[in-house]
Amino acid sequence: MDKKTNKRPKFKLFGPTPGETFKAILAVLAVAFLLYVFTFYVDGEMGVILIAFMVFAPLTSLFFVLWSRSRVRVSMNCDGYVKKGSRLIVTITVEKTGLLPLGLVEIKPYASEVFAQEDKLYRLSIARDDRKTFTYEVPAETGGNGEIGLEYVYSCGFLGFLRAALKEELPAPVSVGVIPEIPQIKASSQLFRNIADVVLTSDNDEENNSAQLFSANTTPGYEHREYVQGDPLKRINWKLSSKKNTLMVRLDEAVASVQPMIVLDLYRSSSAKVSEVIKDEEQVIRSVFGLLSLLVQQGIASTLIYYGAGGEVFADSIDNPEYPEQLLLKILAVKVVPDRRIDLKLYSGSVCACVLASTDCGAELTQIADAVKEDDNVSLIGVSPESRNLTDFPMWYLDGDNNFKMV
């Protein structure tokens, strides 16, 4: 299957590339020339026998090629996630149907740019066995979403230069998430302190405003439910809890407004070199989840805005220290779509602080940030100090010591 067009390769009787086809034709012509010389200038009788054999052998080889291409099925299996720096184990199984033995099966796998690029070619024969399985390993080099698939599978004749694409559709490529190492960011990081100060100020303002909503029994005018494990402690209504003798949690929308909003914008230009931009995407993912982990560990719930696998924009509240790791796997399972920016129209409104993390801090981020009412508290996270910033917002980057620094 062609890894770019996702289509089955066309029928071919020689090599899969023009160069290999040319070499095969040259080999046939060379053998024909030698037979001609041997027959007419050395030994005519033996030459006739050799010519008969050389005609019969290719025809037999061609028969096996054409017969086998409809009687071979190939499947592929591997894990959906692998840690950066480790090796992904891929298992390929080749099965045949029918009693006649097959010639050779030639398999060319491929891996996307987050993996090491290795030009491997596998040939195997299933003459006596109905099934053969083999494994190979691919080093995972860059964090992000990757893909493992088969570039082509050919049924080959025993002479080596005849081959044809299988009639059976090749297995679909497998999406694989390469898990990067998430940095442990210190609470002394200035970006975190700025966000924490804004959250604290906004939280106090919300508490003061809610005092005007007290009812006759001095209970704030919010909807409540009983506390369950994982609820943020800041949502507990202690006055009401003391009266009911059980912890009660506020369900008001006002509390959501004091959650900082982190926006993940994995923008990839269609003209960019993929092998280079994936490193920027990995750095942005590490920065975002390092910040999210620090916020939740310090008791600050936050909201992450990101694209899902179906192209929808999701907003997940992170108020549990275990949730960032689970959410990271969801992000890594999503393939980056070229020329797509994050869309905040569905999540416009008031937030205490907004952090836009992007691989490209172009002027488009200003329009994206327009959905946030309090744009005075908008910050950017870029890839490095060399990243361009065409907005009026301050930009931060994660340095080699896992600290956020302002550009």
N, C-alpha and C positions, 0 to 999 in steps of 0.2 A: 504494500500500500504506500502510495506516495505521501511523505510526511507533510508536504505543503498543501497538496490538493485533496488529500484524504481519499484518493481514488485508487482502484486496483490497477497495477501496471498493465500496459497493453501487451498483447501476444507477441512474443519474440522467439526466434529460433536460434539466435546466437547470443552473444554477450548482452548483459543489461546496459552497457554503455557503448557508444559508437567506437571507442578505442578498442574494446574487447571484441566487438563484432568484426572490425577490420583485421585484427590479429587472427581471428578464427578463419576468415575467408582467405587470408594469406597462407595459413597453414594448409588449407584444403588445396589451394593452387600449387603449393610447393610439393605436396604429396603426388598430385596429378602429374606434375612435370617429371618427377623422379620415376613414376611408373611408365611414363611414355618413353623415357630414355632407356629404362631397363628392358622394356618389351621389344623395342625396335632395334636396339643396339647391343644387348647383352644376351638375353635368353627369352625368346618369344613365347615358348610354351609356359615357362614359369611366370612370365609377365602376365599372360592371360589369366592364370590362376589367381595371381595377386590382384589383378583388376576386378575379377569376379568377387573376391573377398572384400575389397575396398568399397565395392558397390553394395554388397549385402550388409556389411557392418553398419554403415550409416543409416540404411533403411531400417535395420533392426533397432538401432539407437533412436531413430525418429519415432518408431512405433511405441517404444517405452515412454518417450517424452510425452506424446499425445495421449497415451492411455493413462499415464500417471497423473496428469494435470487435473483430472476430474475425480481422482480417487485418493487425494491427500487432504487432510484437515490439520490445521495448525492452530494451537491455542497458546496463550501467554498468561502468566500470573506473577504478581509481585505485591509487596506490601504497599499500602497507600501513603505511608509516611516513612521517612528515614532521617536520622540526625545528620546535620552537616559534619563532614569529616569522616563519616562511616561509608560503608559500601552497600548498595542496594542489590539484593539477590533476585535475579529474574529467572523464572522457570519457563521453558518452552517445551511443549509436547507436540510431537508429530505422529499422526495416526494415518493408517491406510485402510482401505476397504478392498475386498477382492482377494483372490488366491494368488494371482501372478505376482512375482517379485517386482519391486520398483528399482529404478536406477538411483541416482543421487537426488537429494533435495538440498537446494542452496538457499540459505537464510541470511538476510542482511538486516540486523536490528539497528535502531537509532535511539538516541537520547537527546532531549532538549538541552539548552545551554547551561542549565543549573548543574548538570552532570559533566564529568570529564568526557571530552570528545575522543572516542576510540573507534578506529576504522576496523571493525571486526566482521569477519565473514565465516559462516559455519556451513559445512557440508557433511551430510550423513546419509547413510543408506539404510533402508528398512526392507531389505530383501527377504529376510526370514522372519523378522519380528513384525507384529501388527502395530506396535507402538514403541516410540523411543522418546526419552525425556533427557534434556540436558539443562544445565544452569550456567549462567555467567554473572559476573559482578560488575556494577557500574559505580565508580566513586562519586559521592555527592559533594560538590564543591561550593555551592552558593545557596543560601537560604531563599526559599520562595516556592512557587508552583512550577513543577516540571512535568515532563511527559516521556513515557517510554512506549515505543511502538516498533513495528516491523516496516522497514522501507520497502522490501520486496521479498517474495518467496518464489523460487523457480523450480520446476521439475526438469532435471538434467539427464541427458543421455550418458551412457557409459563411456563414450568417446571424449566427453568433456566440453565440446564446443556447441552442442545443441541444447537448447533450453527453452522453456515456455512458462509463462505465468500461470498460476493455478486458477481454475475456474471458481473454486471456493473463495468467498470473501475472506479477507484476512481479519484477524481479531482487531477490535477497536483499540486505539491507543489508551494507555492507562495513565490517569492523572496521579502524580506523586507529589506530596508536599515535603520539601526539604526543611527541616526544623533548625533554625539558626539558634545560636546561644543568646539568650536574653540577658542583657547587662544588669548588674545590681547597682542601681543609681543611689547615691547618697542623699539623705534628707537635707543636707546642706546645700544642694544644688540650687542655684538662684532661680531657675525657672520653676522648680517645685515650690519654693518659698513664695514666689509671686502668686502662684495659683492658690496656695493655702491661705495667704492673706486675703485674697479676693473672696474665697469661699467663706472664711470666718466673718468678714464684714457683711457679706450678703446674708449669711445665716442669722446674724444678729438683727439685721434689718427685718427679715421675715418674722422673727420672733416678736419684735416690737409691733409690727403691723398686725400680727395675729391676735395681740392682746385686745384689740378693739372688737374682736369677734366673739368674746366670751359670752356665754349664755347665762341664764339666771343661776345655774348651779356651778358657775365659775369654770366650766369646761370649754376649751377653745372650740370654735365652730368648724371642726374638721370631721370627716368621716374616719372611722377607726375600725380596726380588727385586732384580734389577739396576736401577740408576737410569735413568730416562728423562727427557728434557727436560720441565720443568714441575713435577717433583716438588719439594716443599719441602725446602730444604737441611737443616732441623732434623731431618728423618727419616733422614738418612744415618747409618749406623752406621760411624763412622770406624775403629774397631778391626777390625771384620770386613772392611771395605773394604781396609785395608792388608794383611791376610793374603791376600785373594783377588786383590789387585792390580786391582780394579775397584770402582766405587762400588756399594754395596748399601744399599737403602732398607728401613726397618722397616715392617711392615704391621700392627703391633700396634694394638689398639683404645685403648690407654692414651693414645697420641698424640692421638687424636681428642678426648679429654677436655680437652686444653689449648687447643683451638680455641674462641675466643669465638663465641657463637651470637647472630646478629642476626635478629630476628623482625619481619616486615613485616605489620602488621595494618591493612589499608585498610578500616576499618569505616565504613559509610555507613548512617545511619538512613533507613528508608523514608519518614519524615515530613520529612526535611531537604530544603532547596532545593538541587537539583543544581548550579545555577550557582555556589553558594557553597562547597559541600563539595569540589568538584573542585580548588579552589585549595589546600585543606588537604591533599588527597591528593597533589598535586604537591609540596608542601613536604616531606611525609614521605618521598616517593620520593627527592627530592634529598638529604635528610639521610642516608638509609640508604646510598645509593650513593656519596655523598661519603665517608662513614665507611669503607665497604668498600674503596674505592679507596685510601684512606690506609693502611688496615691491610695490604693486600697489597703496597703499595709499600714499606712498612717491614718486610717479611718476615714478617708475621703472617698465617697462613692463618686463615680464619674460615668459619663455616657460616651460610648464609642460609635461613630458613624462610619459605615463601610459598605462595600458592594458584596452581595451574596452571589451564589453560584448561578442563580437564575436571572441576574441582572438587576435585582431589586436593591434598593438602598435600605439598610437595616440600622436601627438604633438600639443598642443593647446597654442596659445599665449594669455596671460592674461594681458590686458591693460585697463580693466574697473573694478572699485571697486565692481561692482555687479556680475562679472563673477565667482569669486572663489566659491561663494555659489551655483551657478548653476552647476559648475563643480564638486563640492563635491557630489551632488546627483548622477551624472553620475558614479563617483567612487564607491559609496555605492551600486549601482545597479549591480555591477560586482562581481560574485562569485570568491573567491580566488582558484586558481588551485594549488594543491600541487606540489612541486619540480619544479616550473617555475620561472626563473629569467627574469628580464627585458632585452630586446634586443635593443641595440642602433645602430645596423648596418645601418638601414635606415636613421638615423639622425646623422651620423658621419660628422665631419667637425670642423670648428672653432667656439668656443663660448668663451665669455670673462670669464665666470665662470660656473662651473658645480657643483651641489650639489646632491650627491647620497644619498637618504633617504631609508634605508633598515632595515628590521627586523633581518637581519643576515649579518653583515659586514665581510663575509668570503673572502677568497682569490679570489673567482670568481669575486668580484667587480673590481679587478685590470684589468681583461680581458675585463669587460664591459666598463671600463673607457678608454681603448685603442682606442675606437672610437672617443674620444675627443682629438683633436690635442694639445691643450694647457693644458696638464694634471698637470701643475704647479698650476693651479687654481681650482683643484678638491678638494672638501671637502665631508665628510660623515656626515649624521645625523643618530645616533643610537637610541636605546630605552632608555638606562640608562648608568650611568658611569660603570656599571658592564658588559656592552655588549662587546663582543670580537671584536677586530679589527685586522684582519690578513693582512692588506694592509699597505702601507707607507703613506696613506693620513691622514690628521688630522680628528678627529671625534668629533662631537658635540652632545649634547643631551639637551632636554628641561626639565628644572628642575621644582620644584613645584611652583616657583614664575613666571613661564612663561618666563624665560630668557634662552637663549642658552648659554651653558657652554662647554668649551673644556675638553675632557677627558685627 
